Amino acid sequence: MSQYFILQKKEEYLKKLTLQYEAAYQQLFKDINEANKVSIKEQIKDLENEMQEVSHEIDQLRFNINKAIELAIIAKQKKEVAFQIDQDNQAPTAIQHKQKMAEIAEEESLEFSSALHREYNQIWEDNLHKINFYRVNQIIHTILGQWKTKSGYSLFILTKSTFMGGKWCLQIMKSFIKEIGGSHHFCQFKFTPSQIQNNLDFLNYLANKFGITPNQSKNSQEYTRNIIEGICNSLFSGNILFIDVEIYSLDAEDSFLVWFVDQLWNPLISRLEQTSQQHRLIRVVSVIAVHGQVPEVCLPPNLCCGCGLEDFDSRKVLEIPLETWTEEEIKNWLFSFSGLTAPKIGVSAPEIDAMARAIFAASDGVPGIVYPELKQQLTHVLQSKFEQYKPYESNNSVYISG
């Protein structure tokens, strides 16, 4: 069985696991039985571990296939060089010439094949957020765009972040913040899948980040005030602080979000406003990315901004809507940002159209499924690019077609 066939099966299996993962999260919020929730959380954790393992296997298979292509290219070029030398009667220099040509062929083929895959993989990683995050860009430019000339504080939340492409939303935000200028400080804290959203765990992270002595008492309010003071003392004119908190799931009894807004975020803003005359242009943005949905009881409406940008309140949470992508948007991205229509790859317009249709049909435009579909298409396109060198496995040997 060829590695290429195994790769296709692994990619199909990863897609199946991704759908099971989303279904498990949806079931978690529908089921009111606590015992069932424990079982579902364990299932989610098992699925995440298996998805990571399969993703690693896929990466290894892609590496092996590309390496086999490289070796096949080298073998064929060596064969061509040897054949050419055999036609040459200059026997005294034949061996030296053959060695030199083989070295050149090896260097060029390795550089071209490996570099090409790395180049396109990086291009796609850097540009995937450009498929369509219109609402995200609108919110970021409207709210954070004011920060170029004044201090500002913004608290956002992303729901169903993994499935709906939250990481690309964060990428857009961080890129925009860097464009504003000033000195940037990025803090990222991740709760593990099985970890309860404990306020103290997050406070300890902030304490370590900002050089605060860990809490020695049970007075969490005093500990929080000390951390807020430490954060404020670390910020100076022109600083931008970005706090990214990642949460896997929230149960109805989880109080982390309410605590974050009432006990940490609002007191932090009040303290920063007191220092605004001494230190100008201090900007703080925090994003809470939740892998699943957020029960309303975990984030009451009175803590949230309205639906319109005109309702934005820096002391409340604004949800950034993450939307699915249309077939047209995927197609436009493939034409504009994928690089596949460049002469060295040469994918035609009808082929791009067919590719977009296939990706959308397999994903329904859900960003978390579009992503592996796109990566699969990239592997297939580069594979076909070197079809004439494609290795065929037989008795653990590699043969060159043609």
Contacts in CASP RR format, 6 or more apart in sequence:
PFRMAT RR
TARGET T0000
AUTHOR 0000-0000-0000
METHOD contacts of the structure
MODEL  1
MSQYFILQKKEEYLKKLTLQYEAAYQQLFKDINEANKVSIKEQIKDLENE
MQEVSHEIDQLRFNINKAIELAIIAKQKKEVAFQIDQDNQAPTAIQHKQK
MAEIAEEESLEFSSALHREYNQIWEDNLHKINFYRVNQIIHTILGQWKTK
SGYSLFILTKSTFMGGKWCLQIMKSFIKEIGGSHHFCQFKFTPSQIQNNL
DFLNYLANKFGITPNQSKNSQEYTRNIIEGICNSLFSGNILFIDVEIYSL
DAEDSFLVWFVDQLWNPLISRLEQTSQQHRLIRVVSVIAVHGQVPEVCLP
PNLCCGCGLEDFDSRKVLEIPLETWTEEEIKNWLFSFSGLTAPKIGVSAP
EIDAMARAIFAASDGVPGIVYPELKQQLTHVLQSKFEQYKPYESNNSVYI
SG
1 393 0 8 1.000
2 392 0 8 1.000
2 393 0 8 1.000
3 61 0 8 1.000
3 64 0 8 1.000
3 65 0 8 1.000
3 68 0 8 1.000
3 393 0 8 1.000
4 65 0 8 1.000
4 383 0 8 1.000
4 390 0 8 1.000
6 61 0 8 1.000
7 58 0 8 1.000
7 61 0 8 1.000
7 62 0 8 1.000
7 65 0 8 1.000
7 379 0 8 1.000
10 54 0 8 1.000
10 57 0 8 1.000
10 58 0 8 1.000
10 61 0 8 1.000
11 58 0 8 1.000
11 372 0 8 1.000
11 376 0 8 1.000
13 54 0 8 1.000
14 51 0 8 1.000
14 54 0 8 1.000
14 55 0 8 1.000
14 58 0 8 1.000
14 372 0 8 1.000
15 362 0 8 1.000
15 369 0 8 1.000
15 372 0 8 1.000
15 373 0 8 1.000
17 47 0 8 1.000
17 50 0 8 1.000
17 51 0 8 1.000
17 54 0 8 1.000
18 51 0 8 1.000
18 368 0 8 1.000
18 369 0 8 1.000
18 372 0 8 1.000
19 369 0 8 1.000
20 47 0 8 1.000
21 44 0 8 1.000
21 47 0 8 1.000
21 48 0 8 1.000
21 51 0 8 1.000
21 162 0 8 1.000
21 163 0 8 1.000
22 163 0 8 1.000
24 40 0 8 1.000
24 43 0 8 1.000
24 44 0 8 1.000
24 47 0 8 1.000
25 44 0 8 1.000
25 160 0 8 1.000
25 163 0 8 1.000
25 249 0 8 1.000
25 291 0 8 1.000
25 292 0 8 1.000
25 293 0 8 1.000
26 293 0 8 1.000
27 40 0 8 1.000
28 37 0 8 1.000
28 40 0 8 1.000
28 41 0 8 1.000
28 44 0 8 1.000
28 249 0 8 1.000
28 292 0 8 1.000
29 292 0 8 1.000
29 293 0 8 1.000
29 295 0 8 1.000
31 37 0 8 1.000
31 40 0 8 1.000
37 251 0 8 1.000
41 193 0 8 1.000
41 194 0 8 1.000
41 249 0 8 1.000
42 194 0 8 1.000
44 193 0 8 1.000
44 248 0 8 1.000
44 249 0 8 1.000
45 193 0 8 1.000
45 194 0 8 1.000
48 193 0 8 1.000
62 117 0 8 1.000
62 379 0 8 1.000
65 379 0 8 1.000
65 383 0 8 1.000
66 113 0 8 1.000
66 114 0 8 1.000
66 117 0 8 1.000
66 382 0 8 1.000
68 391 0 8 1.000
68 398 0 8 1.000
69 113 0 8 1.000
69 383 0 8 1.000
69 386 0 8 1.000
69 389 0 8 1.000
69 390 0 8 1.000
69 391 0 8 1.000
70 109 0 8 1.000
70 110 0 8 1.000
70 113 0 8 1.000
70 114 0 8 1.000
71 391 0 8 1.000
71 398 0 8 1.000
72 386 0 8 1.000
72 389 0 8 1.000
72 390 0 8 1.000
72 391 0 8 1.000
72 398 0 8 1.000
72 400 0 8 1.000
73 105 0 8 1.000
73 109 0 8 1.000
73 113 0 8 1.000
73 386 0 8 1.000
73 389 0 8 1.000
74 102 0 8 1.000
74 105 0 8 1.000
74 106 0 8 1.000
74 109 0 8 1.000
74 110 0 8 1.000
75 398 0 8 1.000
75 400 0 8 1.000
76 389 0 8 1.000
76 400 0 8 1.000
77 102 0 8 1.000
77 105 0 8 1.000
77 106 0 8 1.000
77 109 0 8 1.000
78 102 0 8 1.000
78 105 0 8 1.000
79 400 0 8 1.000
81 98 0 8 1.000
81 101 0 8 1.000
81 102 0 8 1.000
81 105 0 8 1.000
82 98 0 8 1.000
84 101 0 8 1.000
85 94 0 8 1.000
85 97 0 8 1.000
85 98 0 8 1.000
85 101 0 8 1.000
88 94 0 8 1.000
88 97 0 8 1.000
90 97 0 8 1.000
113 386 0 8 1.000
116 344 0 8 1.000
116 382 0 8 1.000
116 385 0 8 1.000
117 382 0 8 1.000
120 338 0 8 1.000
120 339 0 8 1.000
120 340 0 8 1.000
120 345 0 8 1.000
120 378 0 8 1.000
120 382 0 8 1.000
121 375 0 8 1.000
121 378 0 8 1.000
123 337 0 8 1.000
123 338 0 8 1.000
123 339 0 8 1.000
124 337 0 8 1.000
124 338 0 8 1.000
124 374 0 8 1.000
124 375 0 8 1.000
124 378 0 8 1.000
127 333 0 8 1.000
127 337 0 8 1.000
127 338 0 8 1.000
128 168 0 8 1.000
128 333 0 8 1.000
128 371 0 8 1.000
128 374 0 8 1.000
129 168 0 8 1.000
129 169 0 8 1.000
129 171 0 8 1.000
129 172 0 8 1.000
130 333 0 8 1.000
130 336 0 8 1.000
130 337 0 8 1.000
131 325 0 8 1.000
131 329 0 8 1.000
131 330 0 8 1.000
131 333 0 8 1.000
131 367 0 8 1.000
131 370 0 8 1.000
132 323 0 8 1.000
132 325 0 8 1.000
132 326 0 8 1.000
132 329 0 8 1.000
132 333 0 8 1.000
133 168 0 8 1.000
133 169 0 8 1.000
133 172 0 8 1.000
134 323 0 8 1.000
135 320 0 8 1.000
135 321 0 8 1.000
135 323 0 8 1.000
136 169 0 8 1.000
136 172 0 8 1.000
136 173 0 8 1.000
136 320 0 8 1.000
136 321 0 8 1.000
136 322 0 8 1.000
137 172 0 8 1.000
138 309 0 8 1.000
139 309 0 8 1.000
139 318 0 8 1.000
139 320 0 8 1.000
140 172 0 8 1.000
140 173 0 8 1.000
140 176 0 8 1.000
141 176 0 8 1.000
142 309 0 8 1.000
143 154 0 8 1.000
143 309 0 8 1.000
143 312 0 8 1.000
143 318 0 8 1.000
144 154 0 8 1.000
144 173 0 8 1.000
144 176 0 8 1.000
144 177 0 8 1.000
144 180 0 8 1.000
144 283 0 8 1.000
144 285 0 8 1.000
145 176 0 8 1.000
145 180 0 8 1.000
146 152 0 8 1.000
147 180 0 8 1.000
147 240 0 8 1.000
147 281 0 8 1.000
147 283 0 8 1.000
148 180 0 8 1.000
150 281 0 8 1.000
151 272 0 8 1.000
151 276 0 8 1.000
151 280 0 8 1.000
151 281 0 8 1.000
151 282 0 8 1.000
151 283 0 8 1.000
152 282 0 8 1.000
152 283 0 8 1.000
152 284 0 8 1.000
152 314 0 8 1.000
153 268 0 8 1.000
153 269 0 8 1.000
153 272 0 8 1.000
153 283 0 8 1.000
153 284 0 8 1.000
153 285 0 8 1.000
153 314 0 8 1.000
153 315 0 8 1.000
154 284 0 8 1.000
154 285 0 8 1.000
154 286 0 8 1.000
154 312 0 8 1.000
154 314 0 8 1.000
154 318 0 8 1.000
155 261 0 8 1.000
155 265 0 8 1.000
155 285 0 8 1.000
155 286 0 8 1.000
155 288 0 8 1.000
155 314 0 8 1.000
155 315 0 8 1.000
155 316 0 8 1.000
155 317 0 8 1.000
155 318 0 8 1.000
156 173 0 8 1.000
156 285 0 8 1.000
156 286 0 8 1.000
156 287 0 8 1.000
156 288 0 8 1.000
156 317 0 8 1.000
156 318 0 8 1.000
156 319 0 8 1.000
156 320 0 8 1.000
157 257 0 8 1.000
157 287 0 8 1.000
157 288 0 8 1.000
157 289 0 8 1.000
157 290 0 8 1.000
157 294 0 8 1.000
157 299 0 8 1.000
157 317 0 8 1.000
157 318 0 8 1.000
157 319 0 8 1.000
157 320 0 8 1.000
158 164 0 8 1.000
158 166 0 8 1.000
158 169 0 8 1.000
158 170 0 8 1.000
158 287 0 8 1.000
158 288 0 8 1.000
158 289 0 8 1.000
158 290 0 8 1.000
158 319 0 8 1.000
158 320 0 8 1.000
158 322 0 8 1.000
159 290 0 8 1.000
159 292 0 8 1.000
159 293 0 8 1.000
159 294 0 8 1.000
159 319 0 8 1.000
159 322 0 8 1.000
160 290 0 8 1.000
160 291 0 8 1.000
160 292 0 8 1.000
160 293 0 8 1.000
160 322 0 8 1.000
161 167 0 8 1.000
161 169 0 8 1.000
161 246 0 8 1.000
161 289 0 8 1.000
161 290 0 8 1.000
161 291 0 8 1.000
161 292 0 8 1.000
161 322 0 8 1.000
162 291 0 8 1.000
162 292 0 8 1.000
162 368 0 8 1.000
163 291 0 8 1.000
163 292 0 8 1.000
163 366 0 8 1.000
163 367 0 8 1.000
163 368 0 8 1.000
163 369 0 8 1.000
164 322 0 8 1.000
164 323 0 8 1.000
164 324 0 8 1.000
164 366 0 8 1.000
164 367 0 8 1.000
164 368 0 8 1.000
165 322 0 8 1.000
165 367 0 8 1.000
165 368 0 8 1.000
165 371 0 8 1.000
166 289 0 8 1.000
166 322 0 8 1.000
166 367 0 8 1.000
168 367 0 8 1.000
169 320 0 8 1.000
169 322 0 8 1.000
170 244 0 8 1.000
170 287 0 8 1.000
170 289 0 8 1.000
173 242 0 8 1.000
173 285 0 8 1.000
173 287 0 8 1.000
174 186 0 8 1.000
174 242 0 8 1.000
177 184 0 8 1.000
177 240 0 8 1.000
177 242 0 8 1.000
177 283 0 8 1.000
177 285 0 8 1.000
178 184 0 8 1.000
180 240 0 8 1.000
180 283 0 8 1.000
181 238 0 8 1.000
181 240 0 8 1.000
182 238 0 8 1.000
182 239 0 8 1.000
182 240 0 8 1.000
182 281 0 8 1.000
183 236 0 8 1.000
183 238 0 8 1.000
183 239 0 8 1.000
183 240 0 8 1.000
184 239 0 8 1.000
184 240 0 8 1.000
184 242 0 8 1.000
185 234 0 8 1.000
185 235 0 8 1.000
185 239 0 8 1.000
185 240 0 8 1.000
185 241 0 8 1.000
185 242 0 8 1.000
186 242 0 8 1.000
186 244 0 8 1.000
187 206 0 8 1.000
187 209 0 8 1.000
187 241 0 8 1.000
187 242 0 8 1.000
187 243 0 8 1.000
187 244 0 8 1.000
188 244 0 8 1.000
188 245 0 8 1.000
188 246 0 8 1.000
189 202 0 8 1.000
189 205 0 8 1.000
189 243 0 8 1.000
189 244 0 8 1.000
189 245 0 8 1.000
189 246 0 8 1.000
190 245 0 8 1.000
190 246 0 8 1.000
191 197 0 8 1.000
191 201 0 8 1.000
191 245 0 8 1.000
191 246 0 8 1.000
191 247 0 8 1.000
191 248 0 8 1.000
192 248 0 8 1.000
193 248 0 8 1.000
193 249 0 8 1.000
195 201 0 8 1.000
195 248 0 8 1.000
196 254 0 8 1.000
197 247 0 8 1.000
197 250 0 8 1.000
197 254 0 8 1.000
197 256 0 8 1.000
198 256 0 8 1.000
199 220 0 8 1.000
199 256 0 8 1.000
199 259 0 8 1.000
199 263 0 8 1.000
200 215 0 8 1.000
200 220 0 8 1.000
202 245 0 8 1.000
202 256 0 8 1.000
202 260 0 8 1.000
203 215 0 8 1.000
203 220 0 8 1.000
203 223 0 8 1.000
203 224 0 8 1.000
203 227 0 8 1.000
204 214 0 8 1.000
204 215 0 8 1.000
206 212 0 8 1.000
206 227 0 8 1.000
206 231 0 8 1.000
207 213 0 8 1.000
207 214 0 8 1.000
207 215 0 8 1.000
207 223 0 8 1.000
207 226 0 8 1.000
207 227 0 8 1.000
208 214 0 8 1.000
210 227 0 8 1.000
210 230 0 8 1.000
210 231 0 8 1.000
210 234 0 8 1.000
211 230 0 8 1.000
212 226 0 8 1.000
212 227 0 8 1.000
212 230 0 8 1.000
213 226 0 8 1.000
215 223 0 8 1.000
217 223 0 8 1.000
221 263 0 8 1.000
224 263 0 8 1.000
224 264 0 8 1.000
224 267 0 8 1.000
225 267 0 8 1.000
228 264 0 8 1.000
228 267 0 8 1.000
228 268 0 8 1.000
228 271 0 8 1.000
229 271 0 8 1.000
231 241 0 8 1.000
231 268 0 8 1.000
232 268 0 8 1.000
232 271 0 8 1.000
232 272 0 8 1.000
232 275 0 8 1.000
235 241 0 8 1.000
235 272 0 8 1.000
235 279 0 8 1.000
235 282 0 8 1.000
235 284 0 8 1.000
236 279 0 8 1.000
236 282 0 8 1.000
237 279 0 8 1.000
237 280 0 8 1.000
237 281 0 8 1.000
237 282 0 8 1.000
238 279 0 8 1.000
238 280 0 8 1.000
238 281 0 8 1.000
238 282 0 8 1.000
238 283 0 8 1.000
239 279 0 8 1.000
239 281 0 8 1.000
239 282 0 8 1.000
239 283 0 8 1.000
240 282 0 8 1.000
240 283 0 8 1.000
240 284 0 8 1.000
240 285 0 8 1.000
241 282 0 8 1.000
241 283 0 8 1.000
241 284 0 8 1.000
241 285 0 8 1.000
242 284 0 8 1.000
242 285 0 8 1.000
242 286 0 8 1.000
242 287 0 8 1.000
243 284 0 8 1.000
243 285 0 8 1.000
243 286 0 8 1.000
243 287 0 8 1.000
244 286 0 8 1.000
244 287 0 8 1.000
244 289 0 8 1.000
245 260 0 8 1.000
245 286 0 8 1.000
245 287 0 8 1.000
245 288 0 8 1.000
245 289 0 8 1.000
246 289 0 8 1.000
246 291 0 8 1.000
247 256 0 8 1.000
247 288 0 8 1.000
247 289 0 8 1.000
247 290 0 8 1.000
247 291 0 8 1.000
248 290 0 8 1.000
248 291 0 8 1.000
248 292 0 8 1.000
249 290 0 8 1.000
249 291 0 8 1.000
249 292 0 8 1.000
250 256 0 8 1.000
250 257 0 8 1.000
250 290 0 8 1.000
250 292 0 8 1.000
250 294 0 8 1.000
250 295 0 8 1.000
250 298 0 8 1.000
251 295 0 8 1.000
251 298 0 8 1.000
252 295 0 8 1.000
252 297 0 8 1.000
252 298 0 8 1.000
254 298 0 8 1.000
255 298 0 8 1.000
256 298 0 8 1.000
257 288 0 8 1.000
257 294 0 8 1.000
257 298 0 8 1.000
257 299 0 8 1.000
257 303 0 8 1.000
257 317 0 8 1.000
258 298 0 8 1.000
258 299 0 8 1.000
258 300 0 8 1.000
258 303 0 8 1.000
260 288 0 8 1.000
261 303 0 8 1.000
261 315 0 8 1.000
261 316 0 8 1.000
261 317 0 8 1.000
262 303 0 8 1.000
265 286 0 8 1.000
265 315 0 8 1.000
266 315 0 8 1.000
268 284 0 8 1.000
269 284 0 8 1.000
269 314 0 8 1.000
269 315 0 8 1.000
272 282 0 8 1.000
272 284 0 8 1.000
275 282 0 8 1.000
276 282 0 8 1.000
288 317 0 8 1.000
299 317 0 8 1.000
303 316 0 8 1.000
303 317 0 8 1.000
304 316 0 8 1.000
304 317 0 8 1.000
304 318 0 8 1.000
304 319 0 8 1.000
305 311 0 8 1.000
305 312 0 8 1.000
305 313 0 8 1.000
305 316 0 8 1.000
305 317 0 8 1.000
305 318 0 8 1.000
305 319 0 8 1.000
306 312 0 8 1.000
306 318 0 8 1.000
312 318 0 8 1.000
322 367 0 8 1.000
324 364 0 8 1.000
324 365 0 8 1.000
324 366 0 8 1.000
324 367 0 8 1.000
325 360 0 8 1.000
325 365 0 8 1.000
325 367 0 8 1.000
325 370 0 8 1.000
326 360 0 8 1.000
326 365 0 8 1.000
327 356 0 8 1.000
327 357 0 8 1.000
327 360 0 8 1.000
327 365 0 8 1.000
328 356 0 8 1.000
330 356 0 8 1.000
330 359 0 8 1.000
330 360 0 8 1.000
330 365 0 8 1.000
330 370 0 8 1.000
331 352 0 8 1.000
331 353 0 8 1.000
331 356 0 8 1.000
334 340 0 8 1.000
334 352 0 8 1.000
334 355 0 8 1.000
334 356 0 8 1.000
335 341 0 8 1.000
335 349 0 8 1.000
335 352 0 8 1.000
339 345 0 8 1.000
340 346 0 8 1.000
340 347 0 8 1.000
340 352 0 8 1.000
340 381 0 8 1.000
341 347 0 8 1.000
341 348 0 8 1.000
341 349 0 8 1.000
341 352 0 8 1.000
345 381 0 8 1.000
345 382 0 8 1.000
345 385 0 8 1.000
347 355 0 8 1.000
347 381 0 8 1.000
355 377 0 8 1.000
358 373 0 8 1.000
358 377 0 8 1.000
359 370 0 8 1.000
359 373 0 8 1.000
359 374 0 8 1.000
359 377 0 8 1.000
360 370 0 8 1.000
362 369 0 8 1.000
362 373 0 8 1.000
363 369 0 8 1.000
363 370 0 8 1.000
363 373 0 8 1.000
383 390 0 8 1.000
388 401 0 8 1.000
388 402 0 8 1.000
389 400 0 8 1.000
389 401 0 8 1.000
390 401 0 8 1.000
391 398 0 8 1.000
391 399 0 8 1.000
391 400 0 8 1.000
392 398 0 8 1.000
392 399 0 8 1.000
392 401 0 8 1.000
END
